[in-house]
Structures are given as structure tokens and as C-alpha cells.
Amino acid sequence: MKRPSPGRTSLLRLLHTGLLLCIAASGLAAQPQGLPALNIAIEDTSVSGISSGGFMSVQMQVAHASIIRGAGVVAGGPYYCAQDSVLTATTACSCTGAPTLACKVGADSTDVPALAAATRAFHTEGQIDDPAHLGRQRVLTVVGGKDPLVPTPVTRQLHGYYAAMGLPATQLKAVTLADAGHTMPTVAYGGACAATDEPYIGKCGFDTAQAILDWIYGPDVAPPRSAPQPQGRFVAFDQTRYLPATGFFSYLWGTGLDKTGWVYIPPACAAGERCRLHVVFHGCKQGQSFLPLRPPPDGGLYNGTTFVRNTGYDRWADTNRLVVLFPQAVSIPWKNPNGCWDWWGYTDSGYATRDGIQIRSVRAMIGQLSAGRRD
């Protein structure tokens, strides 16, 4: 038998040692636990998101309208826009199917009257909260004037949907960033504002988190913390605890949800003070487990916490007693390779209602976080 060379022997030993260290670390590392029960007023819950997360935030806002105070929608469109069709989702509600599929986005491409009728039908069938609750909410939309994936006509039709559902014009604020691409605008983090590229976070000189939270919770929103480091904690939690039981393969193929998610808890909320909750839905290719074509700005192979830590929500959470929940979607080969939230039906037929597995899971997370309420 040929003996390995000294160099190869050293390499084998190094690999073996590394493997043992990885095994030991995996055994010693603390496993993510469930969410804490905090003193949260559930009726003060709000939502926001970008792209698929924008569509998902609208779905959450409508399905559980009775507990949602308001929403921030970045590059998103009307509720139930896809109407159970990925083709409609990628050609009429967005241009994400291009160049393979011709984009058909236009002034009336989403068929707002049909979506409003479907919303009322869902309520009649007991699948969503009474849409009359939308009339008391506050909504802010953000769209990039150079967004090629969710062009401005889609957001305009979202405004039409809100009007059809009774949201007063005075409670809707529209922001158009003329030079922005398909991106989550920040003050100074990310790529070029006009770019449409991973990780879809752009330096636009605009604080999206501030704009959303100030519009929903204003005028009593306090200024953000001045220190660069968070005062609170980013905590990984076990998302699988909040999945409804749907079968042995429900996690792997049925939910589109990652094993873990993130929550940011300011010191005041951890200490038991009364707080509010904001839920943030990332967009496609922005989840923690997504493997981008190029290493993300913060290093590593996967996105990790690039979106969670750099979109600015924690700066406002620290000074406004606001817990921020960042649920995480995950890629499913062939069904959802880009790790999008389900707004066209890749999980189940009830995806846009309270019966949808993703909406049910996030609602369970909200319920756990608000379980420590003290009146």
C-alpha cells in the first residue's frame, strides 16, 4: 500500500481535527429556543416587507386585519394579486418572469375589482378577518421609479385596492424614489440605489424603517438611538415550534419556512415594559439561508443576518419599545428556488388566508410574543 505523503498526511489530520471540532461545536452549541412571552399589546402589531415580503405583508394585514395597526409595503402589490397562478404572479403582478415570460404589467393588470370581490368572499367564507378593519389602519408604500421587477403601476393598483376596501386616502402615504431600483432603501447601507441586484438593499439616503414606523405609530415616535451598536439583542428562535401539524414532510416541502427565525428585543421589552410588535418580511433571495451568487457585504457564503441587521429597524426599536420579528422563508427546489414568501400558492390553497401555513405560523409567533401581556 502506498503511504500518503507528509503533506497529504498533515492535510488529512487537519481535516480530521476540523471535523471533530465541528462535531463537538454542534453538540455544545445552544439550540435555538422558542420565542419569549412578552408584555406586548397585540392590537398594536404592524407589518412590513419588500417584494414577496411586500405581498406577504399585505396578506398578513388583510387575513388578520383585526390585530394589525398598519403596514409598510416596499415594492409590493394588491392582496391575492396572483389569484393562485404563478404565471399571473410573474407577468401581471410583477415582471419577475422576464425575459422568459413577457411582462404584462399595466395600469389595470392586477384586476383590482376582482381582488376586492375575492377579499369579501374570503370573509364571507370565514377565511379572513372582517376587511372593514382595514379602514382604521395606516399604510405607507415605497416604490422605486427604476424598479424593473415590481414596476410603479403595481403599487398604484395596490392604492386602488386599499381605496376599494375603505382605507381613507388620509391614512395612505405613498413614497416614490425616482432613482431607486428594486431595493430596500436605507440611508447608507447596501449597493447603489438604482441597482436591482442582490442583496436588494440600497444606499438611497432614505430611512425606510423610519418612514414606515413613523407613519404607523406617529406622531409619538421617538428619535432613533445614536449609538451604532444595538442596545437590545438579536435572538435566533426555533420557527418549527410554530408550524401547524401537516404531515411528516411538512417542513421540508410544504411550508417554505426556515428552521429558525430572528427577533430583536429592546432592553425595555425584555424587562417587562409594555411594548408593541412589528413583523418584517424579507424579499426573495434575502432570507438567511439563501446562497447568493456573490458573497454578501457582511461576508460568509449565505445571506445570514444581512437583511435582519442592516435594514435599520433595530435603531428605532430601541427607543420606541418595539419588538421586531423577522420570520425566515427558505428555498424549495423547483417550487420556490429563490426563497420567496408564498403569494401565489406554492404551499397550499389557503396561502392568502388565515388557513395558509405561513400565515398560521407567523400568527402563532405573534401569539407567543404577546402571551405575557399584563393589563
C-alpha positions in Angstrom: 0.0 0.0 0.0 1.3 3.4 -0.9 1.8 5.6 2.1 0.4 9.2 1.9 3.0 11.9 1.5 3.8 14.0 4.6 1.9 17.0 3.1 -1.1 14.9 2.5 -0.9 13.4 6.0 -0.8 16.8 7.5 -3.8 17.8 5.4 -5.7 14.7 6.4 -5.0 15.3 10.1 -6.1 18.9 9.7 -9.4 17.9 8.1 -9.9 15.2 10.7 -9.3 17.7 13.5 -11.6 20.2 11.9 -14.3 17.6 11.6 -14.0 16.7 15.2 -14.2 20.3 16.3 -17.3 20.8 14.2 -18.9 17.8 15.7 -18.0 19.0 19.2 -19.2 22.5 18.5 -22.5 21.3 17.1 -23.1 19.3 20.2 -22.1 22.1 22.6 -23.8 25.0 20.8 -27.0 26.1 22.3 -30.0 25.1 20.2 -32.5 28.0 19.3 -35.4 28.0 21.7 -39.0 29.2 21.4 -40.0 32.9 21.5 -40.4 34.6 24.9 -43.8 35.7 26.2 -43.5 39.5 26.4 -45.8 42.3 27.6 -47.0 43.2 24.1 -50.2 44.8 23.1 -51.2 42.6 20.2 -53.6 45.2 18.7 -50.6 47.4 18.2 -49.0 44.8 15.8 -47.8 46.1 12.4 -46.2 44.6 9.4 -43.9 45.5 6.5 -41.9 43.8 3.8 -40.3 44.1 0.4 -41.1 42.3 -2.9 -42.5 38.9 -2.0 -42.3 40.2 1.6 -44.4 43.2 0.5 -47.1 40.9 -0.9 -46.9 38.8 2.2 -47.2 41.8 4.5 -50.4 42.7 2.6 -51.7 39.1 3.0 -51.0 39.2 6.8 -52.5 42.7 7.1 -55.8 41.5 5.4 -56.0 38.0 6.8 -55.6 39.2 10.4 -56.9 42.8 10.0 -58.4 42.9 13.5 -55.0 42.9 15.2 -52.9 44.9 12.6 -52.5 48.6 13.2 -50.8 49.3 9.9 -48.5 48.2 7.1 -45.4 49.3 5.2 -45.2 47.8 1.7 -42.0 48.2 -0.4 -42.3 47.0 -4.0 -45.5 45.1 -3.4 -48.9 44.8 -4.8 -52.6 44.1 -4.0 -53.9 41.3 -1.9 -54.5 38.0 -3.7 -52.9 39.5 -6.8 -51.7 36.2 -8.2 -55.1 34.5 -7.8 -53.4 31.1 -7.3 -51.3 31.4 -10.5 -47.6 31.7 -10.7 -48.0 32.9 -14.3 -50.2 35.8 -13.2 -47.8 36.5 -10.3 -44.8 36.8 -12.6 -46.3 38.6 -15.5 -49.3 40.7 -14.4 -48.5 41.4 -10.7 -44.7 41.7 -11.4 -42.2 41.3 -14.1 -40.2 38.6 -12.3 -40.8 36.1 -15.1 -38.9 38.2 -17.7 -37.2 37.6 -20.0 -38.6 34.1 -20.2 -42.2 35.3 -19.8 -43.3 38.6 -21.3 -44.2 41.2 -18.7 -47.9 42.3 -18.9 -47.9 44.8 -16.1 -50.1 47.8 -17.0 -52.5 50.2 -15.4 -55.2 47.5 -14.8 -53.2 44.3 -15.0 -53.9 43.1 -11.5 -57.7 43.4 -11.9 -58.4 45.3 -8.6 -62.3 44.8 -8.8 -61.8 41.1 -8.9 -59.4 41.2 -6.0 -61.7 43.3 -3.9 -64.6 40.8 -4.6 -62.4 37.9 -3.7 -61.5 39.6 -0.4 -65.1 40.0 0.5 -65.8 36.4 -0.5 -63.0 35.1 1.7 -64.5 37.0 4.7 -68.0 35.6 3.9 -66.5 32.2 4.0 -64.8 32.9 7.3 -61.2 32.7 6.0 -60.1 36.2 6.8 -61.0 38.9 9.3 -63.6 41.5 8.5 -62.0 43.7 5.9 -63.8 46.7 7.5 -60.8 46.7 9.9 -58.6 47.9 7.1 -60.4 51.3 7.3 -58.7 52.1 10.6 -55.2 51.1 9.6 -52.4 53.3 8.3 -50.4 52.3 5.3 -47.2 53.5 3.7 -45.9 52.3 0.3 -42.5 52.7 -1.1 -41.6 52.1 -4.8 -38.6 52.7 -6.9 -39.0 54.7 -10.1 -36.5 52.4 -11.8 -37.8 49.1 -10.4 -37.9 46.6 -13.3 -39.4 43.8 -11.2 -42.3 45.4 -9.4 -42.9 48.5 -11.5 -44.8 51.5 -10.2 -48.2 50.6 -11.9 -48.4 47.6 -9.5 -48.1 49.9 -6.4 -50.6 52.3 -7.9 -53.0 49.4 -8.2 -52.3 48.5 -4.5 -53.5 52.0 -3.7 -56.6 51.3 -5.7 -57.2 48.1 -3.8 -57.0 49.9 -0.5 -59.4 52.5 -1.7 -61.8 49.8 -2.7 -61.6 48.3 0.7 -62.4 51.5 2.5 -59.0 52.8 3.6 -59.3 56.6 3.7 -56.9 58.5 1.5 -55.6 60.4 4.5 -54.3 57.2 6.0 -52.3 56.1 3.0 -48.9 57.7 2.3 -47.1 57.0 -1.0 -43.3 57.4 -1.4 -41.7 57.2 -4.8 -37.9 57.2 -5.0 -37.4 58.2 -8.6 -33.9 56.9 -8.9 -34.3 53.7 -7.0 -34.3 50.2 -8.4 -35.8 47.1 -6.9 -34.2 47.6 -3.4 -34.9 48.1 0.3 -33.8 51.7 0.7 -31.6 52.6 3.6 -29.7 55.8 4.5 -26.2 54.5 3.9 -26.0 50.6 3.7 -26.0 48.4 0.6 -25.3 48.8 -3.1 -26.2 51.6 -5.4 -29.8 52.8 -5.0 -30.5 52.5 -8.7 -29.3 48.9 -8.9 -31.5 45.8 -8.9 -29.2 43.2 -7.6 -28.5 41.0 -4.5 -28.9 41.6 -1.6 -31.5 44.1 -2.8 -30.6 46.7 -0.1 -29.6 50.1 -1.5 -27.9 53.3 -0.2 -30.7 55.7 -1.1 -30.3 58.4 1.6 -33.8 57.3 2.7 -34.6 55.5 6.0 -37.4 53.1 5.1 -37.8 51.8 8.6 -38.2 55.3 10.0 -40.8 56.2 7.3 -42.9 53.1 8.0 -42.8 53.2 11.8 -43.3 56.9 12.0 -46.3 56.8 9.7 -47.9 53.8 11.5 -47.2 54.8 15.1 -46.6 58.6 14.8 -46.6 61.3 15.9 -45.2 59.9 19.1 -42.3 58.0 17.6 -39.0 58.9 19.4 -35.8 59.5 17.6 -33.6 56.5 17.0 -30.7 55.6 19.2 -27.5 57.5 18.3 -25.0 54.7 19.1 -24.1 52.3 16.3 -24.3 49.2 18.4 -27.8 47.7 19.3 -28.9 48.2 22.9 -31.1 45.2 22.6 -30.5 41.6 21.4 -31.0 39.9 18.1 -32.2 36.4 19.1 -32.4 33.3 16.8 -35.5 31.2 17.6 -36.9 27.9 16.5 -39.6 28.5 13.9 -40.6 24.8 13.7 -42.4 25.2 17.0 -45.0 27.4 15.3 -45.7 25.2 12.3 -49.2 23.6 12.2 -49.0 19.8 12.0 -49.5 18.9 8.4 -47.6 15.7 8.0 -44.1 14.2 8.1 -42.7 16.2 5.2 -44.5 19.4 6.0 -41.2 21.2 6.9 -39.1 20.0 4.0 -41.6 20.5 1.2 -44.8 22.0 2.5 -44.1 25.3 4.4 -41.3 27.3 2.7 -40.3 28.3 6.2 -36.7 28.0 7.5 -35.9 26.1 10.7 -35.0 29.3 12.5 -36.0 33.0 12.5 -34.9 36.2 14.3 -36.4 38.6 16.7 -35.0 41.8 18.0 -35.8 42.6 21.7 -35.0 46.0 23.2 -33.9 46.1 26.8 -37.2 47.8 28.0 -39.3 45.0 26.4 -37.0 42.3 27.9 -37.5 43.9 31.3 -41.3 43.6 31.1 -42.4 47.1 30.0 -45.4 47.3 27.7 -44.2 47.1 24.1 -45.5 46.9 20.5 -44.6 44.4 17.8 -43.6 44.9 14.2 -43.2 42.0 11.8 -40.8 42.3 8.8 -40.9 40.0 5.8 -37.7 39.9 3.7 -37.9 39.5 -0.1 -36.9 36.8 -2.5 -33.2 35.9 -2.3 -32.9 37.8 1.1 -33.5 35.0 3.6 -30.8 33.9 5.9 -30.2 30.6 4.2 -30.1 31.8 0.7 -26.8 31.2 -1.2 -26.2 34.3 -3.4 -24.1 34.3 -6.5 -21.6 36.6 -4.8 -20.6 36.7 -1.1 -22.9 39.2 0.8 -21.5 42.5 2.0 -21.1 41.2 5.6 -19.1 38.2 4.4 -19.8 34.4 4.5 -21.4 32.2 1.9 -25.1 32.6 2.9 -27.0 35.9 3.5 -27.2 35.2 7.2 -28.4 38.3 9.0 -27.6 40.8 6.3 -31.2 41.8 5.9 -32.1 41.5 9.6 -29.2 43.6 10.9 -28.8 46.2 8.2 -32.3 47.5 7.3 -32.5 49.9 10.3 -35.4 48.6 12.3 -33.4 48.0 15.5 -32.3 51.6 15.7 -35.9 52.7 16.1 -37.0 49.7 18.1 -34.6 50.6 21.0 -36.1 54.0 21.6 -39.8 53.1 20.9 -40.3 49.9 22.9 -40.8 47.9 19.7 -40.1 44.2 19.3 -39.2 43.3 15.7 -39.9 39.9 14.4 -38.0 38.7 11.3 -39.5 35.4 10.2 -37.5 33.5 7.6 -38.5 31.8 4.4 -36.4 29.2 2.7 -35.7 27.9 -0.8 -37.6 24.8 -2.1 -36.1 23.3 -5.2 -38.4 23.5 -8.2 -41.2 25.1 -6.2 -39.6 28.2 -4.7 -35.9 28.3 -5.5 -35.4 31.9 -4.6 -36.8 31.6 -1.1 -39.8 33.9 -1.6 -42.8 34.2 0.6 -45.9 32.4 -0.7 -48.1 34.9 -2.5 -49.1 32.7 -5.5 -49.8 29.3 -3.9 -46.7 27.1 -3.8 -47.6 25.9 -0.2 -51.3 25.4 -0.1 -54.6 26.7 -1.5 -55.3 28.9 1.6 -51.9 30.7 1.3 -53.6 34.2 1.3 -56.0 33.5 4.2 -55.8 32.6 7.9 -55.7 29.0 6.8 -52.4 29.3 4.9 -49.5 27.5 6.6 -47.2 30.5 6.5 -49.8 32.9 7.8 -50.8 30.5 10.5 -47.2 30.0 11.6 -46.5 33.7 11.8 -49.7 34.3 13.6 -48.6 31.7 16.2 -45.3 33.6 16.6 -47.2 36.8 17.2 -49.4 35.0 19.7 -46.4 33.7 21.7 -44.7 37.0 21.8 -47.8 38.7 23.1 -48.6 35.9 25.6 -47.0 37.8 28.5 -49.3 40.8 28.2 -50.2 42.5 31.5 -53.2 44.8 31.5 
